[in-house]
Amino acid sequence: MNFRVNFAQSPFVQCSMQLIEELDSGAIERLRKQGGFLLRIYQAEIAKDPTSRATESSRSNVIAMQHTVRQMYGEAVARDVANPITANLGCQA
């Protein structure tokens, strides 16, 4: 059996390309703010108790956002969103 998929006609590919095209600087800035907010919560929780459930939950939220941005918008946008956040921490993305 041979299966052929025409990715140019695939609704998923078209949808993904539309999402990227519609992603403007305002949307990226909102993603940065949300990521920074989640990271600040995580930092506050880890300072209180590194082994608490709240710390683990806030860490999971940061990771989930990173994965979601990467899946929805791609690696380039994920890096663009993460760079200012990690730069403020003295880290590399």
PDB file of N, CA, C and O in Angstrom:
ATOM      1  N   MET A   1       0.821  -1.185   0.000  1.00  0.00           N
ATOM      2  CA  MET A   1       0.000   0.000   0.000  1.00  0.00           C
ATOM      3  C   MET A   1       0.865   1.248   0.000  1.00  0.00           C
ATOM      4  O   MET A   1       1.840   1.338   0.746  1.00  0.00           O
ATOM      5  N   ASN A   2       0.520   2.170  -0.806  1.00  0.00           N
ATOM      6  CA  ASN A   2       1.184   3.469  -0.834  1.00  0.00           C
ATOM      7  C   ASN A   2       0.206   4.544  -0.410  1.00  0.00           C
ATOM      8  O   ASN A   2      -0.906   4.635  -0.930  1.00  0.00           O
ATOM      9  N   PHE A   3       0.626   5.340   0.522  1.00  0.00           N
ATOM     10  CA  PHE A   3      -0.175   6.471   0.942  1.00  0.00           C
ATOM     11  C   PHE A   3       0.546   7.736   0.537  1.00  0.00           C
ATOM     12  O   PHE A   3       1.733   7.914   0.814  1.00  0.00           O
ATOM     13  N   ARG A   4      -0.176   8.595  -0.112  1.00  0.00           N
ATOM     14  CA  ARG A   4       0.398   9.879  -0.490  1.00  0.00           C
ATOM     15  C   ARG A   4      -0.391  10.980   0.186  1.00  0.00           C
ATOM     16  O   ARG A   4      -1.622  10.982   0.209  1.00  0.00           O
ATOM     17  N   VAL A   5       0.345  11.892   0.722  1.00  0.00           N
ATOM     18  CA  VAL A   5      -0.286  13.034   1.370  1.00  0.00           C
ATOM     19  C   VAL A   5       0.230  14.283   0.686  1.00  0.00           C
ATOM     20  O   VAL A   5       1.436  14.498   0.564  1.00  0.00           O
ATOM     21  N   ASN A   6      -0.692  15.085   0.253  1.00  0.00           N
ATOM     22  CA  ASN A   6      -0.325  16.360  -0.341  1.00  0.00           C
ATOM     23  C   ASN A   6      -0.375  17.409   0.765  1.00  0.00           C
ATOM     24  O   ASN A   6      -1.439  17.947   1.075  1.00  0.00           O
ATOM     25  N   PHE A   7       0.797  17.699   1.363  1.00  0.00           N
ATOM     26  CA  PHE A   7       0.839  18.612   2.485  1.00  0.00           C
ATOM     27  C   PHE A   7       0.413  20.024   2.103  1.00  0.00           C
ATOM     28  O   PHE A   7      -0.048  20.779   2.959  1.00  0.00           O
ATOM     29  N   ALA A   8       0.558  20.382   0.865  1.00  0.00           N
ATOM     30  CA  ALA A   8       0.145  21.723   0.448  1.00  0.00           C
ATOM     31  C   ALA A   8      -1.371  21.880   0.577  1.00  0.00           C
ATOM     32  O   ALA A   8      -1.865  22.993   0.762  1.00  0.00           O
ATOM     33  N   GLN A   9      -2.106  20.777   0.480  1.00  0.00           N
ATOM     34  CA  GLN A   9      -3.556  20.838   0.578  1.00  0.00           C
ATOM     35  C   GLN A   9      -4.063  20.457   1.970  1.00  0.00           C
ATOM     36  O   GLN A   9      -5.263  20.526   2.234  1.00  0.00           O
ATOM     37  N   SER A  10      -3.170  20.064   2.839  1.00  0.00           N
ATOM     38  CA  SER A  10      -3.566  19.625   4.170  1.00  0.00           C
ATOM     39  C   SER A  10      -4.119  20.798   4.977  1.00  0.00           C
ATOM     40  O   SER A  10      -3.482  21.849   5.051  1.00  0.00           O
ATOM     41  N   PRO A  11      -5.299  20.632   5.584  1.00  0.00           N
ATOM     42  CA  PRO A  11      -5.863  21.721   6.393  1.00  0.00           C
ATOM     43  C   PRO A  11      -4.976  22.088   7.581  1.00  0.00           C
ATOM     44  O   PRO A  11      -4.922  23.252   7.976  1.00  0.00           O
ATOM     45  N   PHE A  12      -4.274  21.094   8.159  1.00  0.00           N
ATOM     46  CA  PHE A  12      -3.404  21.375   9.301  1.00  0.00           C
ATOM     47  C   PHE A  12      -2.271  22.309   8.897  1.00  0.00           C
ATOM     48  O   PHE A  12      -1.976  23.274   9.602  1.00  0.00           O
ATOM     49  N   VAL A  13      -1.642  22.025   7.774  1.00  0.00           N
ATOM     50  CA  VAL A  13      -0.533  22.863   7.318  1.00  0.00           C
ATOM     51  C   VAL A  13      -1.031  24.262   7.009  1.00  0.00           C
ATOM     52  O   VAL A  13      -0.383  25.246   7.364  1.00  0.00           O
ATOM     53  N   GLN A  14      -2.179  24.357   6.347  1.00  0.00           N
ATOM     54  CA  GLN A  14      -2.726  25.675   6.029  1.00  0.00           C
ATOM     55  C   GLN A  14      -3.066  26.437   7.301  1.00  0.00           C
ATOM     56  O   GLN A  14      -2.812  27.638   7.398  1.00  0.00           O
ATOM     57  N   CYS A  15      -3.641  25.737   8.277  1.00  0.00           N
ATOM     58  CA  CYS A  15      -3.991  26.369   9.551  1.00  0.00           C
ATOM     59  C   CYS A  15      -2.736  26.860  10.261  1.00  0.00           C
ATOM     60  O   CYS A  15      -2.711  27.980  10.773  1.00  0.00           O
ATOM     61  N   SER A  16      -1.697  26.033  10.296  1.00  0.00           N
ATOM     62  CA  SER A  16      -0.460  26.418  10.964  1.00  0.00           C
ATOM     63  C   SER A  16       0.161  27.634  10.298  1.00  0.00           C
ATOM     64  O   SER A  16       0.638  28.536  10.986  1.00  0.00           O
ATOM     65  N   MET A  17       0.165  27.674   8.992  1.00  0.00           N
ATOM     66  CA  MET A  17       0.757  28.803   8.289  1.00  0.00           C
ATOM     67  C   MET A  17      -0.050  30.065   8.567  1.00  0.00           C
ATOM     68  O   MET A  17       0.521  31.145   8.716  1.00  0.00           O
ATOM     69  N   GLN A  18      -1.374  29.937   8.639  1.00  0.00           N
ATOM     70  CA  GLN A  18      -2.201  31.104   8.934  1.00  0.00           C
ATOM     71  C   GLN A  18      -1.912  31.613  10.345  1.00  0.00           C
ATOM     72  O   GLN A  18      -1.852  32.822  10.567  1.00  0.00           O
ATOM     73  N   LEU A  19      -1.735  30.708  11.290  1.00  0.00           N
ATOM     74  CA  LEU A  19      -1.436  31.129  12.656  1.00  0.00           C
ATOM     75  C   LEU A  19      -0.152  31.930  12.712  1.00  0.00           C
ATOM     76  O   LEU A  19      -0.089  32.968  13.371  1.00  0.00           O
ATOM     77  N   ILE A  20       0.869  31.452  12.025  1.00  0.00           N
ATOM     78  CA  ILE A  20       2.158  32.145  12.035  1.00  0.00           C
ATOM     79  C   ILE A  20       2.038  33.498  11.362  1.00  0.00           C
ATOM     80  O   ILE A  20       2.592  34.486  11.845  1.00  0.00           O
ATOM     81  N   GLU A  21       1.315  33.552  10.242  1.00  0.00           N
ATOM     82  CA  GLU A  21       1.163  34.818   9.531  1.00  0.00           C
ATOM     83  C   GLU A  21       0.394  35.831  10.365  1.00  0.00           C
ATOM     84  O   GLU A  21       0.671  37.029  10.301  1.00  0.00           O
ATOM     85  N   GLU A  22      -0.578  35.352  11.154  1.00  0.00           N
ATOM     86  CA  GLU A  22      -1.405  36.257  11.937  1.00  0.00           C
ATOM     87  C   GLU A  22      -0.740  36.665  13.249  1.00  0.00           C
ATOM     88  O   GLU A  22      -1.218  37.570  13.933  1.00  0.00           O
ATOM     89  N   LEU A  23       0.342  36.010  13.596  1.00  0.00           N
ATOM     90  CA  LEU A  23       1.030  36.311  14.845  1.00  0.00           C
ATOM     91  C   LEU A  23       1.840  37.594  14.667  1.00  0.00           C
ATOM     92  O   LEU A  23       2.868  37.602  13.990  1.00  0.00           O
ATOM     93  N   ASP A  24       1.374  38.652  15.269  1.00  0.00           N
ATOM     94  CA  ASP A  24       2.052  39.933  15.132  1.00  0.00           C
ATOM     95  C   ASP A  24       2.885  40.229  16.371  1.00  0.00           C
ATOM     96  O   ASP A  24       2.929  39.434  17.309  1.00  0.00           O
ATOM     97  N   SER A  25       3.532  41.363  16.362  1.00  0.00           N
ATOM     98  CA  SER A  25       4.402  41.715  17.489  1.00  0.00           C
ATOM     99  C   SER A  25       3.602  41.874  18.776  1.00  0.00           C
ATOM    100  O   SER A  25       4.123  41.601  19.858  1.00  0.00           O
ATOM    101  N   GLY A  26       2.360  42.306  18.684  1.00  0.00           N
ATOM    102  CA  GLY A  26       1.519  42.427  19.880  1.00  0.00           C
ATOM    103  C   GLY A  26       1.243  41.084  20.514  1.00  0.00           C
ATOM    104  O   GLY A  26       1.264  40.954  21.737  1.00  0.00           O
ATOM    105  N   ALA A  27       0.982  40.081  19.686  1.00  0.00           N
ATOM    106  CA  ALA A  27       0.729  38.730  20.200  1.00  0.00           C
ATOM    107  C   ALA A  27       1.991  38.162  20.833  1.00  0.00           C
ATOM    108  O   ALA A  27       1.927  37.534  21.891  1.00  0.00           O
ATOM    109  N   ILE A  28       3.121  38.373  20.204  1.00  0.00           N
ATOM    110  CA  ILE A  28       4.385  37.888  20.766  1.00  0.00           C
ATOM    111  C   ILE A  28       4.662  38.575  22.100  1.00  0.00           C
ATOM    112  O   ILE A  28       5.126  37.935  23.043  1.00  0.00           O
ATOM    113  N   GLU A  29       4.383  39.857  22.180  1.00  0.00           N
ATOM    114  CA  GLU A  29       4.592  40.583  23.441  1.00  0.00           C
ATOM    115  C   GLU A  29       3.674  40.043  24.536  1.00  0.00           C
ATOM    116  O   GLU A  29       4.092  39.928  25.688  1.00  0.00           O
ATOM    117  N   ARG A  30       2.432  39.711  24.192  1.00  0.00           N
ATOM    118  CA  ARG A  30       1.520  39.133  25.189  1.00  0.00           C
ATOM    119  C   ARG A  30       2.026  37.774  25.658  1.00  0.00           C
ATOM    120  O   ARG A  30       1.935  37.452  26.842  1.00  0.00           O
ATOM    121  N   LEU A  31       2.560  36.975  24.733  1.00  0.00           N
ATOM    122  CA  LEU A  31       3.137  35.683  25.110  1.00  0.00           C
ATOM    123  C   LEU A  31       4.343  35.876  26.028  1.00  0.00           C
ATOM    124  O   LEU A  31       4.523  35.124  26.986  1.00  0.00           O
ATOM    125  N   ARG A  32       5.157  36.871  25.739  1.00  0.00           N
ATOM    126  CA  ARG A  32       6.315  37.178  26.604  1.00  0.00           C
ATOM    127  C   ARG A  32       5.861  37.563  28.004  1.00  0.00           C
ATOM    128  O   ARG A  32       6.423  37.097  28.995  1.00  0.00           O
ATOM    129  N   LYS A  33       4.840  38.415  28.083  1.00  0.00           N
ATOM    130  CA  LYS A  33       4.340  38.850  29.391  1.00  0.00           C
ATOM    131  C   LYS A  33       3.788  37.662  30.175  1.00  0.00           C
ATOM    132  O   LYS A  33       4.046  37.525  31.371  1.00  0.00           O
ATOM    133  N   GLN A  34       3.030  36.809  29.498  1.00  0.00           N
ATOM    134  CA  GLN A  34       2.473  35.643  30.178  1.00  0.00           C
ATOM    135  C   GLN A  34       3.587  34.712  30.650  1.00  0.00           C
ATOM    136  O   GLN A  34       3.541  34.200  31.769  1.00  0.00           O
ATOM    137  N   GLY A  35       4.581  34.494  29.799  1.00  0.00           N
ATOM    138  CA  GLY A  35       5.711  33.650  30.175  1.00  0.00           C
ATOM    139  C   GLY A  35       6.480  34.238  31.345  1.00  0.00           C
ATOM    140  O   GLY A  35       6.884  33.512  32.253  1.00  0.00           O
ATOM    141  N   GLY A  36       6.683  35.543  31.328  1.00  0.00           N
ATOM    142  CA  GLY A  36       7.368  36.208  32.427  1.00  0.00           C
ATOM    143  C   GLY A  36       6.588  36.123  33.727  1.00  0.00           C
ATOM    144  O   GLY A  36       7.163  35.930  34.798  1.00  0.00           O
ATOM    145  N   PHE A  37       5.271  36.268  33.625  1.00  0.00           N
ATOM    146  CA  PHE A  37       4.406  36.151  34.790  1.00  0.00           C
ATOM    147  C   PHE A  37       4.507  34.759  35.408  1.00  0.00           C
ATOM    148  O   PHE A  37       4.667  34.621  36.621  1.00  0.00           O
ATOM    149  N   LEU A  38       4.413  33.722  34.561  1.00  0.00           N
ATOM    150  CA  LEU A  38       4.511  32.346  35.057  1.00  0.00           C
ATOM    151  C   LEU A  38       5.887  32.069  35.668  1.00  0.00           C
ATOM    152  O   LEU A  38       6.003  31.367  36.672  1.00  0.00           O
ATOM    153  N   LEU A  39       6.914  32.625  35.051  1.00  0.00           N
ATOM    154  CA  LEU A  39       8.270  32.428  35.573  1.00  0.00           C
ATOM    155  C   LEU A  39       8.462  33.122  36.921  1.00  0.00           C
ATOM    156  O   LEU A  39       9.120  32.575  37.806  1.00  0.00           O
ATOM    157  N   ARG A  40       7.899  34.309  37.085  1.00  0.00           N
ATOM    158  CA  ARG A  40       8.000  35.009  38.374  1.00  0.00           C
ATOM    159  C   ARG A  40       7.281  34.232  39.486  1.00  0.00           C
ATOM    160  O   ARG A  40       7.761  34.172  40.618  1.00  0.00           O
ATOM    161  N   ILE A  41       6.143  33.648  39.158  1.00  0.00           N
ATOM    162  CA  ILE A  41       5.433  32.826  40.143  1.00  0.00           C
ATOM    163  C   ILE A  41       6.297  31.637  40.531  1.00  0.00           C
ATOM    164  O   ILE A  41       6.419  31.310  41.711  1.00  0.00           O
ATOM    165  N   TYR A  42       6.895  30.993  39.538  1.00  0.00           N
ATOM    166  CA  TYR A  42       7.767  29.849  39.815  1.00  0.00           C
ATOM    167  C   TYR A  42       8.943  30.260  40.699  1.00  0.00           C
ATOM    168  O   TYR A  42       9.268  29.564  41.661  1.00  0.00           O
ATOM    169  N   GLN A  43       9.570  31.368  40.383  1.00  0.00           N
ATOM    170  CA  GLN A  43      10.709  31.843  41.181  1.00  0.00           C
ATOM    171  C   GLN A  43      10.300  32.138  42.620  1.00  0.00           C
ATOM    172  O   GLN A  43      11.047  31.837  43.552  1.00  0.00           O
ATOM    173  N   ALA A  44       9.118  32.725  42.808  1.00  0.00           N
ATOM    174  CA  ALA A  44       8.637  33.018  44.161  1.00  0.00           C
ATOM    175  C   ALA A  44       8.377  31.720  44.921  1.00  0.00           C
ATOM    176  O   ALA A  44       8.705  31.612  46.103  1.00  0.00           O
ATOM    177  N   GLU A  45       7.796  30.750  44.251  1.00  0.00           N
ATOM    178  CA  GLU A  45       7.503  29.470  44.909  1.00  0.00           C
ATOM    179  C   GLU A  45       8.783  28.716  45.259  1.00  0.00           C
ATOM    180  O   GLU A  45       8.891  28.148  46.346  1.00  0.00           O
ATOM    181  N   ILE A  46       9.745  28.706  44.351  1.00  0.00           N
ATOM    182  CA  ILE A  46      10.988  27.975  44.623  1.00  0.00           C
ATOM    183  C   ILE A  46      11.775  28.635  45.758  1.00  0.00           C
ATOM    184  O   ILE A  46      12.483  27.958  46.503  1.00  0.00           O
ATOM    185  N   ALA A  47      11.648  29.961  45.885  1.00  0.00           N
ATOM    186  CA  ALA A  47      12.321  30.656  46.984  1.00  0.00           C
ATOM    187  C   ALA A  47      11.695  30.289  48.336  1.00  0.00           C
ATOM    188  O   ALA A  47      12.388  30.223  49.351  1.00  0.00           O
ATOM    189  N   LYS A  48      10.376  30.052  48.336  1.00  0.00           N
ATOM    190  CA  LYS A  48       9.687  29.673  49.574  1.00  0.00           C
ATOM    191  C   LYS A  48      10.004  28.242  49.976  1.00  0.00           C
ATOM    192  O   LYS A  48      10.410  27.974  51.107  1.00  0.00           O
ATOM    193  N   ASP A  49       9.810  27.314  49.019  1.00  0.00           N
ATOM    194  CA  ASP A  49      10.019  25.891  49.310  1.00  0.00           C
ATOM    195  C   ASP A  49      10.265  25.152  47.998  1.00  0.00           C
ATOM    196  O   ASP A  49       9.322  24.886  47.253  1.00  0.00           O
ATOM    197  N   PRO A  50      11.509  24.821  47.713  1.00  0.00           N
ATOM    198  CA  PRO A  50      11.841  24.173  46.442  1.00  0.00           C
ATOM    199  C   PRO A  50      11.167  22.817  46.218  1.00  0.00           C
ATOM    200  O   PRO A  50      11.065  22.363  45.078  1.00  0.00           O
ATOM    201  N   THR A  51      10.711  22.173  47.278  1.00  0.00           N
ATOM    202  CA  THR A  51      10.127  20.837  47.122  1.00  0.00           C
ATOM    203  C   THR A  51       8.613  20.811  47.275  1.00  0.00           C
ATOM    204  O   THR A  51       8.026  19.731  47.331  1.00  0.00           O
ATOM    205  N   SER A  52       7.971  21.961  47.343  1.00  0.00           N
ATOM    206  CA  SER A  52       6.525  21.996  47.559  1.00  0.00           C
ATOM    207  C   SER A  52       5.751  21.656  46.293  1.00  0.00           C
ATOM    208  O   SER A  52       6.277  21.710  45.181  1.00  0.00           O
ATOM    209  N   ARG A  53       4.492  21.307  46.495  1.00  0.00           N
ATOM    210  CA  ARG A  53       3.601  21.045  45.353  1.00  0.00           C
ATOM    211  C   ARG A  53       3.364  22.319  44.544  1.00  0.00           C
ATOM    212  O   ARG A  53       3.238  22.267  43.320  1.00  0.00           O
ATOM    213  N   ALA A  54       3.304  23.442  45.216  1.00  0.00           N
ATOM    214  CA  ALA A  54       3.100  24.721  44.521  1.00  0.00           C
ATOM    215  C   ALA A  54       4.275  25.017  43.587  1.00  0.00           C
ATOM    216  O   ALA A  54       4.086  25.522  42.480  1.00  0.00           O
ATOM    217  N   THR A  55       5.488  24.698  44.045  1.00  0.00           N
ATOM    218  CA  THR A  55       6.669  24.903  43.208  1.00  0.00           C
ATOM    219  C   THR A  55       6.605  24.003  41.980  1.00  0.00           C
ATOM    220  O   THR A  55       6.847  24.449  40.858  1.00  0.00           O
ATOM    221  N   GLU A  56       6.279  22.745  42.200  1.00  0.00           N
ATOM    222  CA  GLU A  56       6.185  21.802  41.081  1.00  0.00           C
ATOM    223  C   GLU A  56       5.076  22.206  40.111  1.00  0.00           C
ATOM    224  O   GLU A  56       5.243  22.108  38.896  1.00  0.00           O
ATOM    225  N   SER A  57       3.963  22.651  40.641  1.00  0.00           N
ATOM    226  CA  SER A  57       2.852  23.085  39.792  1.00  0.00           C
ATOM    227  C   SER A  57       3.233  24.303  38.948  1.00  0.00           C
ATOM    228  O   SER A  57       2.941  24.350  37.753  1.00  0.00           O
ATOM    229  N   SER A  58       3.877  25.272  39.563  1.00  0.00           N
ATOM    230  CA  SER A  58       4.263  26.473  38.818  1.00  0.00           C
ATOM    231  C   SER A  58       5.338  26.145  37.782  1.00  0.00           C
ATOM    232  O   SER A  58       5.355  26.729  36.698  1.00  0.00           O
ATOM    233  N   ARG A  59       6.227  25.221  38.109  1.00  0.00           N
ATOM    234  CA  ARG A  59       7.234  24.769  37.139  1.00  0.00           C
ATOM    235  C   ARG A  59       6.546  24.099  35.948  1.00  0.00           C
ATOM    236  O   ARG A  59       6.916  24.329  34.796  1.00  0.00           O
ATOM    237  N   SER A  60       5.558  23.280  36.234  1.00  0.00           N
ATOM    238  CA  SER A  60       4.809  22.614  35.167  1.00  0.00           C
ATOM    239  C   SER A  60       4.104  23.627  34.272  1.00  0.00           C
ATOM    240  O   SER A  60       4.034  23.441  33.057  1.00  0.00           O
ATOM    241  N   ASN A  61       3.583  24.693  34.866  1.00  0.00           N
ATOM    242  CA  ASN A  61       2.918  25.726  34.073  1.00  0.00           C
ATOM    243  C   ASN A  61       3.887  26.409  33.110  1.00  0.00           C
ATOM    244  O   ASN A  61       3.542  26.673  31.958  1.00  0.00           O
ATOM    245  N   VAL A  62       5.100  26.693  33.585  1.00  0.00           N
ATOM    246  CA  VAL A  62       6.114  27.318  32.716  1.00  0.00           C
ATOM    247  C   VAL A  62       6.455  26.384  31.555  1.00  0.00           C
ATOM    248  O   VAL A  62       6.500  26.805  30.399  1.00  0.00           O
ATOM    249  N   ILE A  63       6.693  25.122  31.874  1.00  0.00           N
ATOM    250  CA  ILE A  63       7.051  24.142  30.840  1.00  0.00           C
ATOM    251  C   ILE A  63       5.903  23.963  29.858  1.00  0.00           C
ATOM    252  O   ILE A  63       6.129  23.898  28.650  1.00  0.00           O
ATOM    253  N   ALA A  64       4.676  23.883  30.360  1.00  0.00           N
ATOM    254  CA  ALA A  64       3.513  23.702  29.489  1.00  0.00           C
ATOM    255  C   ALA A  64       3.365  24.867  28.514  1.00  0.00           C
ATOM    256  O   ALA A  64       3.047  24.663  27.342  1.00  0.00           O
ATOM    257  N   MET A  65       3.594  26.080  28.994  1.00  0.00           N
ATOM    258  CA  MET A  65       3.491  27.221  28.096  1.00  0.00           C
ATOM    259  C   MET A  65       4.566  27.165  27.012  1.00  0.00           C
ATOM    260  O   MET A  65       4.291  27.429  25.842  1.00  0.00           O
ATOM    261  N   GLN A  66       5.783  26.821  27.406  1.00  0.00           N
ATOM    262  CA  GLN A  66       6.869  26.721  26.425  1.00  0.00           C
ATOM    263  C   GLN A  66       6.540  25.683  25.355  1.00  0.00           C
ATOM    264  O   GLN A  66       6.735  25.933  24.165  1.00  0.00           O
ATOM    265  N   HIS A  67       6.049  24.537  25.769  1.00  0.00           N
ATOM    266  CA  HIS A  67       5.705  23.485  24.807  1.00  0.00           C
ATOM    267  C   HIS A  67       4.547  23.904  23.908  1.00  0.00           C
ATOM    268  O   HIS A  67       4.553  23.634  22.707  1.00  0.00           O
ATOM    269  N   THR A  68       3.557  24.563  24.496  1.00  0.00           N
ATOM    270  CA  THR A  68       2.401  24.997  23.712  1.00  0.00           C
ATOM    271  C   THR A  68       2.810  26.016  22.649  1.00  0.00           C
ATOM    272  O   THR A  68       2.403  25.906  21.493  1.00  0.00           O
ATOM    273  N   VAL A  69       3.604  26.996  23.035  1.00  0.00           N
ATOM    274  CA  VAL A  69       4.061  28.007  22.067  1.00  0.00           C
ATOM    275  C   VAL A  69       4.872  27.327  20.962  1.00  0.00           C
ATOM    276  O   VAL A  69       4.704  27.635  19.783  1.00  0.00           O
ATOM    277  N   ARG A  70       5.745  26.406  21.350  1.00  0.00           N
ATOM    278  CA  ARG A  70       6.577  25.702  20.367  1.00  0.00           C
ATOM    279  C   ARG A  70       5.709  24.900  19.397  1.00  0.00           C
ATOM    280  O   ARG A  70       5.961  24.912  18.192  1.00  0.00           O
ATOM    281  N   GLN A  71       4.699  24.210  19.902  1.00  0.00           N
ATOM    282  CA  GLN A  71       3.843  23.398  19.047  1.00  0.00           C
ATOM    283  C   GLN A  71       2.952  24.247  18.149  1.00  0.00           C
ATOM    284  O   GLN A  71       2.741  23.917  16.982  1.00  0.00           O
ATOM    285  N   MET A  72       2.433  25.336  18.693  1.00  0.00           N
ATOM    286  CA  MET A  72       1.506  26.153  17.918  1.00  0.00           C
ATOM    287  C   MET A  72       2.196  27.050  16.908  1.00  0.00           C
ATOM    288  O   MET A  72       1.708  27.223  15.791  1.00  0.00           O
ATOM    289  N   TYR A  73       3.337  27.625  17.298  1.00  0.00           N
ATOM    290  CA  TYR A  73       3.956  28.658  16.474  1.00  0.00           C
ATOM    291  C   TYR A  73       5.339  28.310  15.958  1.00  0.00           C
ATOM    292  O   TYR A  73       5.880  29.026  15.115  1.00  0.00           O
ATOM    293  N   GLY A  74       5.923  27.224  16.450  1.00  0.00           N
ATOM    294  CA  GLY A  74       7.222  26.797  15.969  1.00  0.00           C
ATOM    295  C   GLY A  74       8.369  27.240  16.861  1.00  0.00           C
ATOM    296  O   GLY A  74       8.211  28.044  17.779  1.00  0.00           O
ATOM    297  N   GLU A  75       9.517  26.685  16.550  1.00  0.00           N
ATOM    298  CA  GLU A  75      10.721  26.898  17.360  1.00  0.00           C
ATOM    299  C   GLU A  75      11.175  28.360  17.346  1.00  0.00           C
ATOM    300  O   GLU A  75      11.593  28.892  18.374  1.00  0.00           O
ATOM    301  N   ALA A  76      11.091  29.000  16.193  1.00  0.00           N
ATOM    302  CA  ALA A  76      11.569  30.389  16.087  1.00  0.00           C
ATOM    303  C   ALA A  76      10.766  31.313  16.992  1.00  0.00           C
ATOM    304  O   ALA A  76      11.343  32.160  17.674  1.00  0.00           O
ATOM    305  N   VAL A  77       9.453  31.166  17.009  1.00  0.00           N
ATOM    306  CA  VAL A  77       8.612  32.007  17.861  1.00  0.00           C
ATOM    307  C   VAL A  77       8.854  31.661  19.327  1.00  0.00           C
ATOM    308  O   VAL A  77       8.904  32.551  20.176  1.00  0.00           O
ATOM    309  N   ALA A  78       9.005  30.366  19.629  1.00  0.00           N
ATOM    310  CA  ALA A  78       9.267  29.954  21.009  1.00  0.00           C
ATOM    311  C   ALA A  78      10.557  30.596  21.524  1.00  0.00           C
ATOM    312  O   ALA A  78      10.611  31.063  22.662  1.00  0.00           O
ATOM    313  N   ARG A  79      11.588  30.617  20.686  1.00  0.00           N
ATOM    314  CA  ARG A  79      12.851  31.264  21.082  1.00  0.00           C
ATOM    315  C   ARG A  79      12.661  32.765  21.245  1.00  0.00           C
ATOM    316  O   ARG A  79      13.189  33.369  22.179  1.00  0.00           O
ATOM    317  N   ASP A  80      11.903  33.362  20.329  1.00  0.00           N
ATOM    318  CA  ASP A  80      11.657  34.800  20.374  1.00  0.00           C
ATOM    319  C   ASP A  80      10.916  35.181  21.654  1.00  0.00           C
ATOM    320  O   ASP A  80      11.190  36.222  22.253  1.00  0.00           O
ATOM    321  N   VAL A  81       9.986  34.339  22.064  1.00  0.00           N
ATOM    322  CA  VAL A  81       9.232  34.591  23.292  1.00  0.00           C
ATOM    323  C   VAL A  81      10.118  34.377  24.506  1.00  0.00           C
ATOM    324  O   VAL A  81      10.036  35.142  25.466  1.00  0.00           O
ATOM    325  N   ALA A  82      10.965  33.354  24.485  1.00  0.00           N
ATOM    326  CA  ALA A  82      11.775  33.002  25.654  1.00  0.00           C
ATOM    327  C   ALA A  82      12.993  33.898  25.844  1.00  0.00           C
ATOM    328  O   ALA A  82      13.410  34.111  26.983  1.00  0.00           O
ATOM    329  N   ASN A  83      13.576  34.426  24.781  1.00  0.00           N
ATOM    330  CA  ASN A  83      14.830  35.178  24.893  1.00  0.00           C
ATOM    331  C   ASN A  83      14.770  36.360  25.862  1.00  0.00           C
ATOM    332  O   ASN A  83      15.653  36.464  26.714  1.00  0.00           O
ATOM    333  N   PRO A  84      13.791  37.249  25.784  1.00  0.00           N
ATOM    334  CA  PRO A  84      13.777  38.369  26.733  1.00  0.00           C
ATOM    335  C   PRO A  84      13.581  37.912  28.178  1.00  0.00           C
ATOM    336  O   PRO A  84      14.109  38.528  29.105  1.00  0.00           O
ATOM    337  N   ILE A  85      12.831  36.846  28.364  1.00  0.00           N
ATOM    338  CA  ILE A  85      12.581  36.334  29.713  1.00  0.00           C
ATOM    339  C   ILE A  85      13.871  35.786  30.302  1.00  0.00           C
ATOM    340  O   ILE A  85      14.235  36.118  31.429  1.00  0.00           O
ATOM    341  N   THR A  86      14.560  34.948  29.540  1.00  0.00           N
ATOM    342  CA  THR A  86      15.789  34.344  30.047  1.00  0.00           C
ATOM    343  C   THR A  86      16.911  35.366  30.132  1.00  0.00           C
ATOM    344  O   THR A  86      17.796  35.234  30.978  1.00  0.00           O
ATOM    345  N   ALA A  87      16.895  36.380  29.278  1.00  0.00           N
ATOM    346  CA  ALA A  87      17.926  37.416  29.332  1.00  0.00           C
ATOM    347  C   ALA A  87      17.831  38.178  30.654  1.00  0.00           C
ATOM    348  O   ALA A  87      18.851  38.557  31.229  1.00  0.00           O
ATOM    349  N   ASN A  88      16.611  38.401  31.131  1.00  0.00           N
ATOM    350  CA  ASN A  88      16.420  39.096  32.410  1.00  0.00           C
ATOM    351  C   ASN A  88      16.917  38.251  33.580  1.00  0.00           C
ATOM    352  O   ASN A  88      17.208  38.778  34.654  1.00  0.00           O
ATOM    353  N   LEU A  89      17.011  36.948  33.372  1.00  0.00           N
ATOM    354  CA  LEU A  89      17.473  36.064  34.437  1.00  0.00           C
ATOM    355  C   LEU A  89      18.961  35.783  34.342  1.00  0.00           C
ATOM    356  O   LEU A  89      19.540  35.173  35.240  1.00  0.00           O
ATOM    357  N   GLY A  90      19.580  36.227  33.259  1.00  0.00           N
ATOM    358  CA  GLY A  90      20.985  35.915  33.052  1.00  0.00           C
ATOM    359  C   GLY A  90      21.201  34.508  32.546  1.00  0.00           C
ATOM    360  O   GLY A  90      22.263  33.924  32.762  1.00  0.00           O
ATOM    361  N   CYS A  91      20.201  33.953  31.871  1.00  0.00           N
ATOM    362  CA  CYS A  91      20.264  32.587  31.341  1.00  0.00           C
ATOM    363  C   CYS A  91      20.291  32.631  29.818  1.00  0.00           C
ATOM    364  O   CYS A  91      20.108  33.686  29.209  1.00  0.00           O
ATOM    365  N   GLN A  92      20.518  31.484  29.223  1.00  0.00           N
ATOM    366  CA  GLN A  92      20.390  31.333  27.785  1.00  0.00           C
ATOM    367  C   GLN A  92      19.185  30.467  27.506  1.00  0.00           C
ATOM    368  O   GLN A  92      18.933  29.504  28.230  1.00  0.00           O
ATOM    369  N   ALA A  93      18.435  30.795  26.467  1.00  0.00           N
ATOM    370  CA  ALA A  93      17.253  30.012  26.102  1.00  0.00           C
ATOM    371  C   ALA A  93      17.643  28.730  25.433  1.00  0.00           C
ATOM    372  O   ALA A  93      16.775  27.942  25.056  1.00  0.00           O
TER     373      ALA A  93
END
